[in-house]
Amino acid sequence: MGLTHIRTPKNFDLDERIERYADAIERNAPAYAGRWAEACWQLDTDAACGTGFTRVHLDLGCGKGTFIAQCARRDPDTLFIGMDVEPICIAYAAQRIVEEGLRNAVVVPLGAQALPRIFGTGELAAITLNFPTPHPKRHHAAKRLVNVDHLLLYRPLLAASGTVTLRTDSLPLWEYAKGQFDAAGYDTQWVSADVRHEHPGFPETEYEQRLTERGAAVYGICATPGQEPDETRIEAGRAAEQSLMCYLPDDLSSLDYVPLGMEAAVENFRNRERKGKARIPGSRS
């Protein structure tokens, strides 16, 4: 959720916290592939109980669980699954779920590459990507949750009308993602440069609140799988410019907020412009 690493707070016993809130942490997620909606609290691999849930919603990169907790309170008929690779995030999200007594939320300590082992075909009604780490450098592009290969990974797991929704404070990531969604054969439901006002139904995360207080806009894309893309279309997405530096606006003075991880690059570009030099050595200004 925007950070590549979260430092352990002082006097924070991670192992103790994980153990205390273990009821909300599912470590055997592949056991539920294809039948998450029929599972119930506590999740049981041997038998389902009750009537199950009507939908399964994945929050990929769930952070500290603010988003799924608010969603779970609002929509008790949907099972909300938060996934994150950061143990501290898992601990905080599990604590929130347990202490709030949410029976329709659980967290999974795995990343995107595990998705095909965890979910069955057409099982997910929605995937949200809330403020994913932009990974602005070209050689880190494979880590982006909105690159064409990740978007192709999600396709078979989504229901026919299932959606992938990106929300980000990074204008360059948003601009990059538009082409990647197209390359992966998605049909956009909406594209917004001001999600907070145009689509106000999203619960606000702690991270988002801190960003907006600093003047950040929230950009977004909501899309659903369309016709399967051919290899030419996919390769075009892979061949697209992968450095997010190239998706910055031409007029850097219009950039009131600098996205996470791009501060040094933007300052360097501004210095070059003040000296009348091209933004990138060897390029045209």
DOBA-479345 format. One record per residue: residue in three letters; z, x, y of N, C-alpha, C, O, CB in turn. Coordinates in steps of 0.2 Angstrom, whole numbers, padded with zeros to 4 digits, always signed. Each point is the difference from the previous one (the first is absolute). Glycine has a CB too. Layout:
N
ALAZXYZXYZXYZXYZXY ...
***
This chain:
285
MET+0000+0004-0006+0000-0004+0006+0000+0004+0006+0004+0000+0004+0002-0009-0010 GLY-0011+0013+0007-0001+0004+0006+0003+0007-0001-0001+0004+0004+0001-0014+0002 LEU+0005+0012-0010+0003+0006-0001-0002+0003-0006+0000-0003-0006+0009-0001+0013 THR-0010+0011-0007-0002+0003-0006+0007+0002-0004-0001+0002-0006-0010+0003+0011 HIS+0016-0004-0002+0007+0001-0003+0005-0002+0004+0000+0000+0006-0005+0010-0011 ILE+0010-0013+0002+0006-0003+0003+0006+0005-0002+0002+0000-0006-0007-0012+0006 ARG+0009+0014+0005+0005+0005-0001+0006-0004-0002+0001-0006+0002-0005+0014+0006 THR+0008-0005-0013+0006-0004-0002+0006+0000+0005+0001+0005+0003-0004-0001-0015 PRO+0005-0010+0014+0005+0000+0005+0007+0003-0002+0001+0001-0006-0006-0012+0010 LYS+0009+0014+0001+0006+0003-0001+0005-0005-0004+0000-0006+0001-0002+0013+0009 ASN+0005-0004-0015+0005-0003-0004-0004-0006-0005+0004-0005-0002+0005+0008+0011 PHE-0015-0003-0010-0004-0005-0003+0000+0003-0008-0004+0005-0001-0003-0009+0012 ASP+0010+0001-0015+0000+0002-0007-0006-0005-0004+0001-0005-0002+0012+0008+0002 LEU-0019+0000+0000-0006-0003-0003+0001-0003-0007-0001-0005-0001-0006+0012+0009 ASP+0010-0002-0012+0001-0002-0007+0005-0006-0001-0001-0005-0004-0002+0017+0001 GLU+0008-0012+0007+0005-0005+0000-0003-0007+0002+0001-0005-0002+0008+0013+0004 ARG-0013-0007+0004-0003-0006+0003-0005-0003-0005-0001-0006-0001+0003+0010+0012 ILE-0006+0000-0014-0005-0003-0005+0004-0003-0006-0003-0005-0002-0005+0014+0005 GLU+0013-0006-0005+0004-0003-0006+0003-0007+0002+0000-0005-0004+0002+0016-0001 ARG+0001-0011+0011+0003-0006+0002-0005-0006+0001+0002-0006-0001+0006+0013+0007 TYR-0014-0006-0004-0005-0005+0001-0005+0000-0005-0006-0003+0002+0009+0003+0010 ALA-0002+0002-0018-0005+0001-0005-0003-0007-0002-0005+0000-0003+0011+0010-0001 ASP-0002-0015+0005-0002-0007-0002-0007-0002+0003-0004-0004-0002+0016+0001+0000 ALA-0013+0006+0008-0006-0002+0004-0006+0005-0001-0005+0000+0003+0013-0006+0005 ILE-0007+0011-0012-0004+0006-0001-0003-0001-0007+0003+0001-0005+0003+0007+0013 GLU-0013-0009-0009-0003+0000-0006-0003+0006-0002-0005+0002+0003+0003-0014-0001 ARG+0005+0015-0007-0003+0007-0002-0005-0001-0006-0003+0005-0002+0014+0000+0006 ASN-0011-0010-0007-0005-0001-0006-0005-0005+0002-0002-0005-0004+0011+0007-0004 ALA-0012-0001+0014-0005-0005+0003-0006-0001-0005-0002-0006+0000+0005+0010+0011 PRO-0006+0001-0014-0006-0002-0004+0002-0005-0006-0005-0004-0002+0001+0015+0004 ALA+0010-0013-0003+0002-0005-0005-0002-0007+0002-0001-0004-0004+0010+0012+0000 TYR-0010-0009+0011-0001-0006+0002-0008-0001+0002-0001-0006+0003+0013+0006+0001 ALA-0016+0005-0005-0007-0001+0002-0003-0007-0003+0000-0001-0006-0001+0014+0006 GLY-0002-0016+0005-0003-0007-0002+0005-0006+0000-0002-0005-0001-0006+0012-0005 ARG+0015-0006+0006+0004-0005+0000+0006+0000+0005+0005-0003-0002-0008+0002-0010 TRP+0002+0004+0017+0005+0001+0005+0002-0007+0003+0006-0002+0001-0010+0013+0002 ALA+0000-0016-0002+0001-0006+0002+0005-0004-0004+0003-0005+0002-0014+0005+0004 GLU+0011+0001-0013+0004-0004-0005+0006+0004-0001+0005-0003-0003-0015-0001-0002 ALA+0011+0010+0008+0007+0003-0001+0005-0003+0005-0002-0003+0005-0004+0014-0008 CYS+0012-0011+0002+0005-0002+0005+0006+0004+0000+0000+0005-0003-0004-0016+0001 TRP+0008+0010+0007+0006+0005+0002+0005-0001-0006+0002-0006-0001-0004+0005+0014 GLN+0005+0006-0016-0002+0007+0001-0007+0000-0004+0000-0003-0006+0012+0008+0008 LEU-0016-0001+0000-0006+0001-0004+0001+0002-0007+0004+0005-0001-0010-0002+0011 ASP+0003-0006-0015+0002+0001-0007-0006+0001-0004-0005-0005+0000+0015-0002+0001 THR-0011+0012-0005-0006+0001-0003-0001-0004-0007-0005+0000-0003+0005+0012+0008 ASP+0006-0015-0007+0000-0003-0006-0002-0008+0001-0003-0003-0005+0012+0011+0001 ALA-0007-0011+0009-0002-0007+0001+0000-0002+0007+0004+0003+0004+0002-0005-0015 ALA-0010-0002+0013+0000-0003+0007+0004-0006+0000+0001-0003-0005-0013+0007+0007 CYS+0014-0006+0004+0005-0006+0000-0002-0004+0007-0003+0003+0004+0012+0003-0011 GLY-0007-0012+0007-0002-0004+0006-0007-0001+0000-0004+0000-0005+0013+0005+0011 THR-0012-0008-0001-0007-0002+0001-0004+0006+0003-0006-0001+0000+0010-0011+0002 GLY-0001+0018+0000-0004+0005+0002-0002-0001+0007+0002-0005+0004-0006+0007-0015 PHE+0000+0003+0014-0002+0000+0007-0007-0002+0000-0004+0001-0004+0012+0008+0007 THR-0010-0012+0003-0007-0002+0001-0005+0005+0002-0006+0000-0001+0011-0011+0004 ARG-0002+0017+0000-0004+0005+0003+0004+0007-0001+0006+0000-0001-0012-0008+0009 VAL+0002+0013-0008+0003+0007+0000-0003+0004+0005-0006+0000+0001+0008+0000-0013 HIS+0002+0002+0017-0002+0004+0006+0003+0007-0001+0006+0001+0000-0006-0012+0007 LEU-0004+0016-0006+0002+0007+0000+0000+0003+0007-0005-0001+0004+0000+0002-0015 ASP+0010+0002+0013+0001+0004+0006+0000+0007-0002+0005+0003-0002+0002-0012+0008 LEU-0013+0012-0005-0001+0007-0002+0002+0005+0005-0003+0000+0005-0007-0004-0012 GLY+0015+0008+0006+0003+0004+0005+0005-0004+0004+0000-0001+0006-0010+0008-0005 CYS+0015-0010-0005+0004-0005+0003+0006+0003+0004+0003-0004+0004-0005-0003-0014 GLY+0003+0013+0011+0005+0003+0004+0007-0003-0002+0001+0000-0006-0010+0001+0015 LYS+0013-0002-0004+0006-0002-0001+0001-0008-0002+0006-0002+0000-0002+0011+0008 GLY-0009-0012-0009+0000-0007-0003+0001-0006+0005+0001-0005-0002+0003+0011-0007 THR-0005-0004+0016+0001-0005+0005-0005-0006-0001+0002-0006+0000+0003+0015+0008 PHE-0011-0007-0009-0006-0005+0000+0001-0004-0006+0000-0006+0000-0007+0014+0005 ILE+0008-0005-0011+0000-0005-0006+0007-0004+0000-0001-0006-0003-0006+0015-0004 ALA+0012-0007+0010+0006-0004+0000-0001-0006+0004+0002-0005-0001+0005+0015+0000 GLN-0010-0009+0007-0002-0006+0004-0005-0004-0003+0001-0006+0001+0002+0013+0009 CYS-0008-0005-0013-0005-0004-0003+0004-0004-0006-0002-0006-0001-0007+0014+0004 ALA+0013-0004-0007+0003-0004-0006+0005-0005+0003+0000-0006-0004-0001+0017-0003 ARG+0004-0011+0012+0004-0005+0003-0004-0006+0002+0002-0006-0001+0006+0014+0005 ARG-0014-0007-0001-0004-0005+0002-0004-0003-0005-0002-0006+0001+0001+0012+0009 ASP-0001-0003-0016-0004-0003-0005+0003+0001-0007-0002+0005-0003-0008-0003+0010 PRO+0015-0006-0009+0003+0001-0006-0004-0001-0006+0002+0002-0006+0008-0005+0012 ASP-0016+0000-0006-0004-0001-0006-0004+0006-0001-0004+0000-0005+0004-0012+0008 THR+0000+0017+0001-0004+0006-0001+0004+0006-0002+0005+0001+0003-0013-0005+0006 LEU+0006+0008-0014+0003+0006-0002-0003+0006+0005-0006+0001+0000+0008-0006-0012 PHE+0003+0008+0015-0002+0006+0004+0002+0006-0003+0006+0001-0002-0005-0008+0012 ILE-0006+0011-0011+0001+0007-0003-0001+0005+0005-0006+0001+0003+0003-0005-0014 GLY+0008+0008+0012-0001+0006+0005-0001+0006-0004+0004+0002-0005+0003-0007+0014 MET-0012+0010-0007+0000+0006-0004+0000+0006+0006-0003-0001+0005-0004-0005-0014 ASP+0010+0011+0007+0001+0006+0004+0001+0006-0004+0004-0001-0005+0000-0006+0015 VAL-0006+0013-0008+0001+0006-0004+0006+0004+0003+0003+0004-0003-0015-0003+0001 GLU+0015-0004+0008+0006+0003+0003+0006-0002-0003+0001-0006+0001-0007+0008+0010 PRO+0010+0001-0015+0006-0002-0003+0005-0003+0006+0003-0005-0002-0004+0013-0007 ILE+0002-0005+0014+0004-0003+0006-0002-0007+0002+0004-0005+0000-0002+0016+0004 CYS-0009-0012-0004-0002-0007+0002+0001-0005-0006+0002-0005+0002-0011+0010+0005 ILE+0008-0003-0013+0002-0004-0006+0007-0002+0001+0002-0006-0002-0011+0011-0005 ALA+0014+0000+0008+0007-0002+0000+0002-0005+0006+0003-0004-0002-0001+0016-0003 TYR-0005-0011+0011+0001-0004+0005-0003-0007-0001+0004-0005+0001-0004+0014+0007 ALA-0006-0009-0011-0003-0007-0001+0004-0004-0006+0001-0006+0001-0012+0011+0003 ALA+0013-0001-0009+0004-0003-0005+0006-0003+0002+0003-0005-0001-0008+0013-0007 GLN+0009-0004+0013+0006-0002+0003-0001-0007+0004+0004-0004-0001+0000+0016+0001 ARG-0009-0012+0003-0002-0006+0004-0001-0006-0004+0003-0006+0001-0008+0013+0008 ILE+0002-0006-0015-0002-0006-0004+0007-0002-0003+0001-0006-0001-0013+0010-0001 VAL+0016+0000-0001+0006-0002-0003+0005-0003+0004+0003-0005-0001-0005+0015-0007 GLU+0003-0007+0014+0005-0002+0005-0002-0007+0003+0004-0004+0001-0001+0016+0001 GLU-0010-0013-0002-0002-0007+0003-0001-0005-0006-0001-0006+0002-0004+0012+0008 GLY+0006-0004-0016+0000-0004-0006-0007-0003-0001-0001-0006-0002+0013+0003+0005 LEU-0017+0007-0001-0007-0002-0001-0002+0000-0008+0000+0005-0003-0003-0001+0015 ARG+0001-0010-0014-0002+0000-0007-0007+0000-0001-0003+0000-0006+0013-0007+0004 ASN-0014+0008+0007-0007+0000-0001-0003+0007+0003-0005+0000+0003+0005-0013-0002 ALA+0004+0018-0001-0002+0007+0002+0002+0005-0004+0006+0000-0003-0006-0004+0015 VAL-0004+0009-0013+0002+0006-0004-0004+0006+0002-0005-0001+0003+0007-0006-0013 VAL+0001+0013+0009-0004+0006+0002-0002+0004-0006+0004+0000-0005+0002+0000+0017 VAL-0011+0004-0011-0003+0004-0005-0001+0007+0003-0003+0001+0004-0002-0011-0010 PRO+0009+0015+0003-0001+0007+0003-0006+0004-0003+0000+0005-0003+0012-0005+0004 LEU-0018-0003+0001-0006+0003-0002-0005+0000+0006+0001-0004+0004+0001+0001-0016 GLY-0008+0007+0011-0005+0000+0005-0006-0004-0002+0000-0003-0005+0004+0014+0009 ALA-0009-0011+0000-0006-0004-0001-0004+0002-0006-0003-0005-0003+0002+0004+0015 GLN+0001+0007-0014-0004+0002-0006+0003-0004-0007-0004+0000-0005+0002+0011+0011 ALA+0008-0013-0005+0003-0004-0006-0002-0007+0000+0001-0003-0005+0008+0011+0005 LEU-0012-0010+0005-0002-0008+0000-0003-0002-0006+0001-0006-0003-0002+0007+0015 PRO-0005+0002-0015-0003-0003-0006+0004-0001-0006-0001-0004-0004-0009+0009+0009 ARG+0016-0001-0005+0004+0000-0006+0005-0006+0001+0004-0002-0005-0005+0015+0003 ILE+0002-0015+0008+0006-0004+0002-0002-0008+0001+0003-0004-0002+0002+0014+0008 PHE-0012-0011-0004-0002-0006+0001-0006-0002-0004-0004+0005-0002+0009-0005+0013 GLY-0006-0006-0013-0006-0002-0004-0005-0003+0005+0001+0000+0006+0006-0003-0016 THR-0013+0002+0007-0006-0002+0003+0002-0007+0004+0002-0004-0003-0010+0010-0005 GLY+0006-0006+0014+0001-0006+0004+0007-0002+0001+0001-0006+0002-0012+0003-0006 GLU+0016+0007+0003+0007-0002+0001+0003+0000+0007+0005-0004+0001-0004+0009-0012 LEU-0004-0002+0015+0003+0001+0007-0003-0005+0005-0006+0000+0001+0009+0012-0003 ALA+0001-0016+0005-0003-0005+0005-0001+0004+0007-0004-0002+0004+0010-0008-0010 ALA-0002+0015+0007+0000+0004+0006+0002+0007-0001+0005+0001-0003-0004-0012+0010 ILE-0004+0016-0003+0003+0006+0001+0001+0002+0007-0005-0001+0004-0001+0005-0015 THR+0012-0002+0014+0000+0002+0007+0001+0007+0000+0004+0003-0004+0001-0014+0007 LEU-0008+0014+0002+0001+0007+0002+0003+0001+0007-0004+0000+0004-0006+0003-0012 ASN+0016-0003+0008+0003+0000+0007+0002+0007+0002+0004+0003-0002+0001-0014-0001 PHE-0009+0013+0008+0001+0006+0004+0000+0006-0005+0005+0004+0000+0001-0010+0009 PRO-0011+0006-0014-0001+0006-0004-0001+0007+0003-0002+0000+0006-0003-0008-0014 THR+0007+0013+0005-0001+0007+0003-0007+0001+0001-0004-0001-0004+0014+0005-0001 PRO-0012-0003+0012-0007+0001+0001-0003+0006-0003-0006+0000-0002+0008-0005+0012 HIS+0001+0011-0011-0002+0006-0003-0007+0002+0004-0005-0001-0003+0010-0002-0009 PRO-0004+0005+0018-0006+0000+0005-0005+0006-0002-0005+0000+0002+0013-0005+0007 LYS-0005+0010-0013-0005+0006-0001-0005-0002-0005+0002-0004-0005+0007+0012+0008 ARG-0015-0005-0003-0005-0001-0004+0002+0001-0008-0002-0004-0004-0006+0007+0014 HIS+0011+0003-0011+0002+0001-0007+0005-0004-0003+0002+0001-0006-0006+0011+0009 HIS+0007-0016+0001+0006-0005-0002-0003-0007-0001+0004-0004-0002+0005+0011+0007 ALA-0016-0008-0004-0002-0007+0000+0001-0003-0007+0000-0006+0000-0009+0010+0009 ALA+0009-0001-0014+0000-0003-0007+0007-0003-0001+0001-0005-0004-0008+0013+0000 LYS+0012-0007+0009+0007-0003-0001+0000-0006+0004+0005-0004-0001+0000+0015+0000 ARG-0010-0013+0005+0000-0006+0004+0000-0006-0004-0005+0000-0005+0000+0006+0014 LEU+0009-0011-0008+0000-0006-0004-0006-0005+0001-0001-0005-0003+0013+0006+0003 VAL-0016+0001+0006-0006-0004+0001-0006+0004-0001-0005-0002+0003+0012-0004+0005 ASN-0007+0012-0011-0007+0003-0002-0003-0004-0005+0003-0004-0003+0001+0015+0006 VAL-0011-0010-0004-0004-0004-0004+0003+0000-0007-0001-0006-0003-0009+0008+0011 ASP+0012+0003-0010+0002+0001-0007+0007-0004-0002+0000-0004-0005-0006+0015+0004 HIS+0010-0011+0006+0006-0005-0001-0002-0007+0001+0003-0004-0004+0004+0013+0009 LEU-0011-0011-0001-0002-0007+0001-0004-0002-0006+0001-0006-0002-0002+0008+0014 LEU-0003+0002-0016-0003-0001-0006+0005-0001-0005+0000-0005-0005-0010+0011+0008 LEU+0016-0002-0003+0005-0001-0005+0003-0007+0000+0003-0003-0005-0001+0016+0006 TYR-0001-0016+0005+0003-0006+0001-0004-0006-0002+0003-0005-0002+0003+0010+0012 ARG-0012-0004-0010-0005-0006-0001+0002-0004-0006+0001-0006+0000-0010+0012+0006 PRO+0009-0003-0012+0001-0004-0006+0006-0003-0001+0001-0004-0004-0009+0012-0001 LEU+0013-0006+0009+0007-0002-0001+0001-0006+0005+0005-0004-0001-0001+0015-0002 LEU-0009-0013+0007+0001-0005+0005-0003-0007-0003-0005+0000-0004+0005+0008+0013 ALA+0003-0013-0008-0002-0007-0001-0007-0001+0004-0001+0004+0004+0013-0008-0007 ALA-0015-0001+0001-0007-0001+0003+0001-0001+0007-0005+0002+0004+0001-0008-0014 SER+0009+0003+0013+0001-0001+0007+0005+0005+0003+0003-0001+0005-0006-0011-0006 GLY+0005+0017-0003+0005+0005+0001-0002+0004+0006-0006+0001+0002+0010-0001-0013 THR+0001+0002+0015-0001+0004+0006+0003+0007+0000+0006+0001-0003-0007-0012+0009 VAL-0002+0015-0002+0003+0007+0002+0001-0001+0007-0005+0000+0004+0000+0007-0014 THR+0011-0006+0013+0001+0000+0007+0003+0007+0002+0005+0002-0002-0003-0014+0002 LEU-0005+0015+0005+0002+0006+0003+0003-0001+0007-0003-0004+0004-0006+0011-0011 ARG+0015-0004+0008+0002+0000+0007+0002+0007+0002+0003+0003-0004+0002-0015+0003 THR-0007+0014+0007+0001+0007+0001+0001+0001+0008-0003-0004+0004-0003+0007-0014 ASP+0009+0002+0012+0001+0002+0007-0006+0005+0002-0001+0002+0005+0014-0004-0005 SER-0016+0004-0005-0005+0006+0000-0007-0003+0002-0003-0003-0005+0010+0010-0003 LEU-0010-0007+0014-0006-0002+0002-0006+0004-0005-0004-0004-0002+0008+0001+0014 PRO-0003+0009-0012-0005+0004-0004+0000-0003-0008-0005+0000-0003+0006+0010+0011 LEU+0005-0011-0011+0000-0002-0007-0003-0007+0000-0004-0001-0005+0014+0007+0003 TRP-0009-0010+0007-0003-0007+0000-0008+0000+0000-0003-0003-0003+0014-0001+0009 GLU-0013+0009-0001-0007+0001+0000-0003+0002-0006-0006-0002-0002+0007+0004+0014 TYR+0002+0003-0015-0002+0003-0006+0000-0005-0006-0005-0001-0004+0009+0012+0008 ALA+0001-0015-0004+0001-0005-0006-0006-0005+0000-0002-0003-0005+0014+0005+0006 LYS-0014-0004+0005-0006-0005+0000-0005+0002-0004-0003-0005-0004+0006+0002+0016 GLY-0006+0009-0011-0005+0002-0005+0002+0001-0007-0005-0002-0004+0000+0008+0014 GLN+0011-0005-0011+0002+0001-0007+0000-0007-0004-0002+0000-0006+0009+0011+0009 PHE-0004-0016+0001+0000-0006-0003-0007-0003-0002-0001-0003-0005+0011+0001+0012 ASP-0015+0004-0002-0007-0002-0001-0003+0003-0006-0003-0003-0005+0002+0001+0017 ALA+0003+0009-0013-0003+0004-0005+0003-0003-0007-0004+0001-0005+0003+0009+0013 ALA+0007-0012-0008+0003-0002-0006-0002-0008-0002+0003-0003-0005+0006+0011+0007 GLY-0013-0011+0002-0003-0006-0001+0005-0006+0001+0000-0005-0003-0006+0010-0006 TYR+0010-0004+0014+0005-0005+0003-0004-0005+0005-0003+0003+0004+0013+0004-0007 ASP-0008-0013+0003-0002-0004+0006+0006-0001+0004+0006-0002-0002-0014-0004-0005 THR+0008+0008+0014+0005-0001+0004+0002-0007+0002-0005-0004+0002+0002+0015+0003 GLN+0009-0013-0005+0002-0007+0002+0002+0001+0008-0002-0005+0003+0006+0002-0015 TRP-0001+0008+0014+0001+0001+0007+0001+0008+0001+0002+0003-0004+0002-0015+0006 VAL-0006+0014+0004+0001+0007+0003+0003-0001+0007-0003-0004+0004-0007+0009-0011 SER+0016-0002+0008+0003-0001+0006+0003+0006+0003+0002+0005-0003+0001-0016-0001 ALA-0004+0012+0011+0003+0005+0004+0007-0002+0002+0003+0004+0004-0015+0000-0001 ASP+0014-0009-0004+0007-0003+0002+0003-0005-0005+0000-0006+0002-0004+0008+0010 VAL+0006+0001-0017+0002-0005-0006+0006-0004+0002+0001-0005-0002-0005+0014-0006 ARG+0009-0005+0012+0006-0004+0002-0001-0007+0004+0003-0004-0001+0002+0016+0002 HIS-0011-0012+0003-0001-0006+0004-0005-0004-0004+0000-0006+0000+0002+0012+0010 GLU-0007-0003-0013-0005-0004-0004+0002-0003-0007-0003-0005-0002-0005+0012+0009 HIS+0013-0003-0010+0002-0002-0006+0008+0000-0001+0002+0005-0003-0014-0001-0002 PRO+0015-0008+0009+0007+0001+0001+0005-0001-0006+0006+0000+0000-0008-0003+0011 GLY-0001+0001-0017+0004-0003-0006+0003+0006-0004+0004-0001-0004-0011-0009+0004 PHE+0005+0016+0002+0002+0006-0004+0007+0002+0002+0002+0001+0006-0013+0003-0007 PRO+0016-0004-0003+0007+0003+0001-0001+0007+0003-0004+0004-0002+0010-0011-0007 GLU-0002+0008+0014+0000+0007+0004+0005+0005-0004+0006-0002-0002-0009-0004+0013 THR+0000+0011-0013+0004+0005-0003+0004+0005+0005-0002+0000+0006-0006+0000-0016 GLU+0013+0003+0008+0004+0005+0004-0005+0005+0003+0001+0002+0006+0010-0004-0013 TYR-0015+0005+0003-0005+0005+0002-0004-0003+0006-0001+0003+0005+0001+0003-0017 GLU-0003-0012+0010-0004-0003+0005+0003-0001+0007-0003+0001+0005-0003-0007-0015 GLN+0013+0003+0010+0003-0001+0006+0001+0007+0004+0000-0001+0006+0006-0009-0012 ARG-0004+0015+0003+0000+0006+0003-0006+0002+0003+0000+0003+0006+0009+0001-0014 LEU-0015-0005+0005-0006+0002+0002-0002-0004+0006-0002+0003+0005-0002+0000-0016 THR+0005-0010+0011-0002-0004+0005+0004+0001+0007-0002-0001+0005-0002-0007-0014 GLU+0010+0010+0008+0004+0002+0005-0002+0006+0004+0001+0001+0006+0009-0006-0012 ARG-0014+0009+0002-0003+0006+0003-0007-0001+0003-0003+0005+0002+0010+0002-0010 GLY-0009-0013+0008-0006-0002+0003-0006-0001-0005-0006+0000+0002+0010+0006+0008 ALA-0003-0005-0017-0005+0000-0005-0003-0008-0001+0004-0004+0001+0002+0014-0007 ALA-0012-0010+0006-0003-0006-0002+0000+0000-0008+0000+0005-0003-0008-0006+0013 VAL+0007-0005-0013-0001-0001-0007-0007-0003-0002-0002-0005+0002+0015+0003-0003 TYR-0016+0007-0002-0007-0002-0002+0000-0002-0007+0004+0002-0004-0009+0007+0011 GLY+0000-0013-0009+0000-0003-0007-0007-0002-0003-0004-0001+0004+0016-0003-0001 ILE-0012+0004-0009-0006-0003-0004+0003-0004-0006+0004+0002-0003-0012+0008+0007 CYS+0005-0016-0005+0001-0004-0006-0006-0001-0003-0005-0003+0003+0015-0002+0002 ALA-0011+0007-0012-0006-0001-0003+0001-0002-0007+0005+0001-0003-0010+0008+0010 THR+0000-0012-0010+0000-0002-0007-0006+0003-0004-0005+0001+0003+0011-0012+0000 PRO-0005+0012-0009-0006+0003-0004-0006-0004+0000+0000-0006-0001+0008+0011-0006 GLY-0014-0002+0009-0006-0004+0000-0004+0002-0006+0002+0002-0005-0002-0003+0018 GLN-0007+0001-0012-0004+0003-0005+0001+0007-0002+0001+0004+0004-0010-0013+0000 GLU+0009+0011-0010+0001+0006-0003-0005+0005+0004-0006-0001+0000+0010-0003-0011 PRO-0002+0009+0014-0004+0005+0004-0004+0004-0005+0003+0002-0006+0005-0002+0015 ASP-0014+0002-0007-0004+0005-0005+0002+0007+0002+0004+0001+0005-0013-0009-0006 GLU+0007+0013-0003+0002+0007+0001-0002+0003+0006+0004+0004+0003-0004-0003-0015 THR-0005-0004+0015-0003+0003+0006+0005-0002+0006+0002+0004+0004-0014-0005-0008 ARG+0014-0005+0003+0005-0002+0006+0007+0003-0001+0003+0002+0005-0009-0013-0005 ILE+0008+0012-0006+0006+0004-0001+0000+0007+0002+0004+0003+0004-0002-0010-0014 GLU-0008+0010+0008-0001+0007+0002+0000+0001+0008+0002+0005+0003-0008-0003-0014 ALA+0003-0007+0014+0000+0000+0008+0007+0000+0003+0001+0004+0005-0012-0010-0006 GLY+0016+0003-0003+0006+0000+0003+0004+0006-0001+0004+0003+0004-0004-0015-0007 ARG-0002+0015-0003+0003+0007-0001-0003+0005+0004+0004+0005+0002-0002-0008-0014 ALA-0008+0002+0014-0003+0005+0004+0001-0001+0008-0002+0005+0004-0007-0004-0013 ALA+0012-0006+0010+0002-0001+0008+0005+0005+0002+0003+0003-0004-0005-0015+0002 GLU+0002+0013+0009+0004+0005+0003+0007-0002-0002+0003-0005+0001-0010+0007+0008 GLN+0011+0003-0012+0006-0001-0003+0006+0003+0005+0006-0002-0001-0011+0003-0010 SER+0003+0002+0016+0006+0003+0005+0001-0006+0005-0005-0002+0003+0001+0014-0004 LEU+0010-0014+0001+0002-0005+0005-0001+0002+0007+0000-0004+0005+0008-0001-0013 MET-0008+0011+0009-0001+0003+0007-0007-0003+0003+0000-0001+0006+0007+0012-0009 CYS-0011-0012-0001-0007-0002+0002+0000-0007+0002-0005-0003+0002+0000+0012-0009 TYR+0010-0013+0005+0000-0007+0002+0005-0001+0006+0001-0006+0002-0003+0003-0014 LEU+0004+0008+0015+0003-0001+0007-0005-0002+0005-0006+0001-0001+0015+0008-0002 PRO-0007-0013+0008-0004-0003+0005-0003+0006+0004+0003+0005+0001+0003-0016+0000 ASP-0012+0011+0002-0003+0005+0004+0004+0001+0006+0001+0006+0002-0012-0009-0006 ASP+0014-0002+0007+0004+0001+0006+0007+0000-0002+0003-0005-0001-0011-0001+0008 LEU+0011+0012-0008+0007+0001-0002+0005-0003+0005+0006-0001-0002-0010+0011-0005 SER+0002-0010+0013+0004-0003+0005+0002-0007-0001+0005-0003+0003-0010+0011+0006 SER+0001-0012-0013+0001-0007-0001+0005+0000-0006+0002-0006-0002-0014+0003+0006 LEU+0014+0008-0007+0004+0000-0006+0008+0000+0003+0002+0006+0001-0011+0000-0009 ASP+0012-0011+0008+0007-0001+0003+0005+0002-0005+0005+0003+0001-0009-0012+0006 TYR+0002+0009-0014+0004+0001-0005-0003+0005-0005-0006-0002-0002+0012-0009+0003 VAL-0003+0016-0003-0003+0005-0004+0002-0001-0007+0006+0000-0001-0007+0008+0010 PRO-0003-0010-0014+0002-0001-0007+0004+0006-0003-0001+0005+0001-0009-0013-0002 LEU+0014+0006-0004+0004+0005-0004-0004+0005-0003-0005-0001-0003+0014-0008+0001 GLY-0007+0015+0003-0003+0006-0003-0006+0003+0004-0004+0004-0002+0007-0009-0009 MET-0005+0001+0017-0006+0002+0003+0002+0003+0007-0004+0001+0004-0003-0010-0010 GLU+0013+0010+0008+0003+0001+0006-0003+0007+0002-0003+0001+0006+0013-0007-0008 ALA-0010+0011-0002-0002+0007+0002-0007+0000+0001-0003+0003+0005+0012+0002-0012 ALA-0013-0008+0003-0007+0000+0000-0003-0004+0007-0004+0003+0003+0003-0003-0016 VAL+0005-0005+0014-0002-0004+0007+0001+0004+0006-0004+0001+0004+0007-0012-0010 GLU+0003+0015+0006+0002+0004+0005-0005+0006+0001-0002+0002+0006+0014-0005-0007 ASN-0014+0006-0005-0005+0005+0000-0007-0003+0003-0003+0004+0004+0009+0002-0014 PHE-0008-0011+0008-0006-0003+0002+0000-0002+0008-0005+0002+0004+0003-0007-0015 ARG+0008+0003+0013+0000-0001+0007+0000+0006+0004-0003+0000+0006+0010-0010-0008 ASN-0004+0015+0000+0000+0007+0003-0007+0002+0001-0002+0003+0005+0013+0000-0009 ARG-0015-0003-0002-0007+0002+0000-0004-0004+0006-0004+0003+0003+0005+0000-0016 GLU+0000-0010+0013-0003-0004+0005+0001+0002+0007-0004+0000+0004+0004-0009-0012 ARG+0006+0011+0009+0002+0002+0007-0003+0006+0002-0001+0001+0006+0012-0006-0008 LYS-0013+0009-0003-0003+0007+0001-0008-0001+0000-0003+0005+0000+0013+0001-0005 GLY-0012-0012+0004-0007-0001-0001-0003+0002-0006-0007+0001+0000+0006+0000+0012 LYS+0004+0000-0017-0002+0002-0007-0001-0006-0004+0003-0005+0001+0002+0016+0000 ALA-0009-0010-0007-0001-0005-0005+0006-0002-0003+0004+0005-0001-0016-0001+0000 ARG+0013-0010-0002+0006-0001-0003+0001+0004-0006+0005+0003-0001-0006-0015+0005 ILE-0004+0013-0008+0000+0004-0006-0005+0006+0001-0006-0001+0002+0009-0009-0010 PRO-0001+0016+0008-0004+0006+0001-0007-0001-0004+0000-0001-0006+0010+0008+0008 GLY-0015-0006+0002-0007+0000-0003-0003-0007+0000-0006-0001-0002+0010+0010-0006 SER+0000-0014+0010-0003-0007+0001-0002-0001+0007+0002+0003+0004+0005-0007-0014 ARG-0010-0002+0011-0002-0002+0007+0006-0004+0002+0003-0004-0003-0016+0004+0001 SER+0014+0000+0009+0006-0003+0003-0003-0007+0001+0004-0004+0003+0001+0014+0002 
***
